[in-house]
Amino acid sequence: MSVINRLKSIVKEAIKPAPKKITEFDYQTVPWIDKQEADIQQFSKQFAPGDSVPYDMAEKLEFWKKNGYVIFEQAIPTEWIDMLWGEVEHVIDEHEKYEMQVRIDLPEYTKTPVLSVKDVPQSVLNGPYIKYMDFHDASVVGKKIMLHKHIVTFLEAVFNDRVVAMQSLLFKYGSQQPTHQDFAYVVSEIPSHLAAAWIALEDVKPDSGPLFYYPGSHTIRKFDFGNGIFFNGQSTNDPNDFANYLDKACQEKGLARETLLIKKGDLLIWHAALAHGGDAIRNESQTRKSYVCHYSSQTAYKHHRSEASKEPERYSYNNADVFKNPLIPQEENIFKGGELL
């Protein structure tokens, strides 16, 4: 390249406009149900109550639109839950064999919060402030729970598109996470095409640090991290600022904070913008075994987040997909007990 062309390139780069700051979801691309003109009664006529939809779809979608969440009682079989947790306990007992990752929210791990389980002491793996990341990669039953028909059927209706599971978190104790909205941290190609499911792996006790949420909070104005609605390395505001804003905004709008005390096998599905968090653990002996999964649509999530340029290998259940993890292929589906379910 000549000197003149190099100078032209430098000048062109220097005067290139800064990326537009995103302050709200693009209304043109939000799921149909989030639009003002959404006709839920008409849309729901395609769903007849039966084995795949054992509820009134219109009623559930109306509740979702107003409140930003729905609850399905006794949705996940106990046998499936016990198998999944048994696999987790096996990993804790023989952690030195496994590369799967955990996130550790303890002061001594501030510099390296994400590690392979083989590099973490057993006592830490079995304690609080630990989240097992994408455990479903290693587990067939983890995938089957993640893409259970009740979850898929409802989210397929919400997105009006094929459902794609993005990631999962599995933990033993309450998260004690401040109030937040998921879209700020879990981002798909269309940010509004995001939802989550929280599956109770045991009965939730009041002092175990239960999940809390503000019904209707999915409609409040988005928080500005200083560089838009997503938290990243360029943000000038932090998660505590985010939490303070959400709590205040919900209170000003008259939204009551509710605590989720549900039973083993119950299921909560929530909107990308529902404000929620983990309450304080008031009894340290009480666990809150939980399986949290995030979802998008095939329109908005086409590639595994670790290999955005390659076509992913897919596993499909109930007409929905989850991608194989390209980073730890040797541990994909090593726990095969779910194949018999």
Number of C-alpha atoms within 10 A of each C-alpha: 6 7 8 9 10 11 12 12 11 11 11 11 10 10 8 8 8 7 7 8 12 13 16 14 15 11 12 8 14 16 19 17 19 19 13 8 8 13 13 17 13 9 15 16 10 10 15 13 11 9 9 14 14 10 15 13 22 17 12 17 23 16 15 22 20 14 18 25 24 18 18 17 12 15 18 23 12 15 12 19 21 13 16 25 19 12 19 20 13 10 18 21 14 12 20 15 13 17 16 21 19 24 19 22 16 12 8 9 12 10 7 10 14 18 16 17 23 19 14 17 12 16 10 14 25 16 14 21 18 23 24 22 20 21 25 27 24 23 24 23 25 27 24 20 24 29 24 17 20 19 23 23 20 19 26 17 20 22 22 14 17 17 31 28 23 26 23 23 19 25 25 23 23 26 23 18 17 20 25 24 23 21 21 21 12 17 19 20 14 17 22 23 26 31 26 24 22 21 27 23 25 19 15 22 16 18 17 23 26 23 24 20 24 24 21 23 27 23 16 14 12 21 21 22 20 15 18 19 21 23 20 14 7 11 15 13 15 13 16 12 14 21 20 13 17 24 19 12 17 20 14 9 11 12 16 13 15 12 17 17 14 21 16 20 20 21 24 19 22 26 26 24 22 25 27 25 22 20 22 18 20 11 12 13 9 17 22 24 19 23 26 20 22 21 27 29 27 17 15 19 22 19 20 20 16 10 12 11 10 11 11 17 13 15 14 14 16 15 14 23 23 23 20 18 22 16 12 14 12 12 16 19 20 12 18 14 15 18 11 7 9
